[in-house]
């Protein structure tokens, strides 16, 4: 029995609101994620806060990645290969909690998102398959 790895990986795109971090995404986001990891050092956070454009200029990011970083568009950054655990370095540097940053990736404000999560999260109905509608 042979398996088509591309067909298998394409199935991940059917999960609503989810971006599975594949090897392809990792390759696309390598420099972006390295930039994020640089923010683990206090001196780099200070350089970043002193001038985002200057700091970003030192990284081989695509124009799309740089624009998404500056806009704090985390959904776009995930599309461009960002890993949420690396992106956390950006919002931590900004003084934003993980939950608050993730709420910006939804159609909810933070209090609504927080309450939804405290109530058990999104229901599985309608959130399992884009193609299947379930």
PLY file of the C-alpha trace (Angstrom):
ply
format ascii 1.0
element vertex 134
property float x
property float y
property float z
element edge 133
property int vertex1
property int vertex2
end_header
0.00 0.00 0.00
1.47 3.35 -1.01
0.63 6.64 0.61
0.73 10.04 -1.03
2.36 12.25 1.59
1.13 15.39 -0.17
-2.49 14.21 -0.07
-2.05 13.29 3.59
-0.62 16.69 4.49
-3.32 18.47 2.46
-5.91 16.95 4.80
-4.54 19.17 7.58
-5.85 22.18 5.65
-9.39 20.89 6.25
-9.26 21.66 9.99
-11.02 25.02 10.52
-8.86 27.72 12.06
-5.88 25.41 12.44
-2.47 25.51 10.84
-0.55 22.32 11.44
3.15 23.07 11.78
4.63 20.89 9.05
8.19 20.67 7.76
7.14 22.93 4.87
5.95 25.61 7.30
9.10 25.19 9.36
11.29 25.81 6.32
9.25 28.87 5.28
9.38 30.32 8.78
12.92 29.48 9.81
14.24 33.05 9.80
11.00 34.38 11.31
11.22 31.91 14.17
14.91 32.66 14.69
14.04 36.36 14.94
11.38 35.53 17.55
13.82 33.42 19.54
16.30 36.29 19.57
13.83 38.13 21.80
14.66 35.73 24.61
17.71 37.89 25.36
17.08 41.10 27.29
19.52 43.10 25.17
17.69 42.06 21.99
14.32 42.99 23.48
15.70 46.41 24.31
17.05 46.84 20.76
13.67 45.73 19.38
11.78 48.20 21.58
14.17 50.99 20.61
13.51 50.56 16.89
11.55 47.70 15.35
12.47 48.59 11.76
16.18 48.73 12.57
16.04 45.45 14.43
14.05 43.70 11.70
16.55 44.91 9.09
19.07 42.50 10.59
16.93 39.47 9.77
16.37 37.75 6.42
12.59 37.94 6.64
10.31 38.32 3.64
8.53 41.64 3.21
5.27 39.83 4.08
6.79 38.48 7.29
8.13 41.90 8.29
4.76 43.55 7.62
2.93 40.88 9.63
5.35 41.24 12.54
4.91 45.01 12.58
1.11 44.63 12.40
1.17 41.88 15.07
-0.94 39.82 12.68
-0.40 36.45 14.31
-2.69 34.55 11.93
-0.67 35.84 8.98
2.57 34.99 10.77
1.34 31.41 11.21
0.53 31.29 7.50
4.07 32.50 6.78
5.71 29.74 8.81
5.65 31.15 12.31
5.38 28.74 15.20
3.01 29.94 17.94
5.52 29.11 20.67
8.16 31.24 18.96
5.65 34.01 18.20
4.98 34.12 21.94
8.32 35.90 22.28
6.85 38.86 20.38
3.74 39.25 22.48
5.66 38.60 25.68
8.02 41.40 24.71
4.95 43.56 24.11
3.71 42.70 27.62
0.66 40.81 26.36
-0.43 37.49 27.85
-0.59 34.37 25.71
-4.38 34.23 26.06
-4.83 37.87 25.11
-2.61 37.52 22.05
-4.40 34.36 20.95
-7.75 36.13 21.33
-6.63 38.53 18.58
-6.55 35.50 16.28
-10.29 34.94 16.71
-13.38 36.95 15.94
-13.76 37.70 19.67
-12.52 40.38 22.03
-10.40 39.16 24.94
-13.14 39.03 27.61
-15.41 37.04 25.28
-12.58 34.71 24.27
-11.54 34.18 27.91
-15.11 33.33 28.90
-15.49 30.94 25.96
-12.32 29.11 27.04
-13.44 29.03 30.69
-16.68 27.45 29.48
-14.81 24.61 27.78
-13.69 26.14 24.47
-15.26 25.98 21.06
-17.77 23.20 20.47
-16.56 20.46 18.09
-19.66 20.88 15.90
-18.69 22.97 12.88
-15.04 23.03 13.88
-13.78 19.67 12.62
-13.95 19.88 8.83
-14.18 22.69 6.33
-15.16 20.37 3.46
-17.57 18.30 5.53
-19.13 21.23 7.36
-18.81 19.46 10.70
0 1
1 2
2 3
3 4
4 5
5 6
6 7
7 8
8 9
9 10
10 11
11 12
12 13
13 14
14 15
15 16
16 17
17 18
18 19
19 20
20 21
21 22
22 23
23 24
24 25
25 26
26 27
27 28
28 29
29 30
30 31
31 32
32 33
33 34
34 35
35 36
36 37
37 38
38 39
39 40
40 41
41 42
42 43
43 44
44 45
45 46
46 47
47 48
48 49
49 50
50 51
51 52
52 53
53 54
54 55
55 56
56 57
57 58
58 59
59 60
60 61
61 62
62 63
63 64
64 65
65 66
66 67
67 68
68 69
69 70
70 71
71 72
72 73
73 74
74 75
75 76
76 77
77 78
78 79
79 80
80 81
81 82
82 83
83 84
84 85
85 86
86 87
87 88
88 89
89 90
90 91
91 92
92 93
93 94
94 95
95 96
96 97
97 98
98 99
99 100
100 101
101 102
102 103
103 104
104 105
105 106
106 107
107 108
108 109
109 110
110 111
111 112
112 113
113 114
114 115
115 116
116 117
117 118
118 119
119 120
120 121
121 122
122 123
123 124
124 125
125 126
126 127
127 128
128 129
129 130
130 131
131 132
132 133
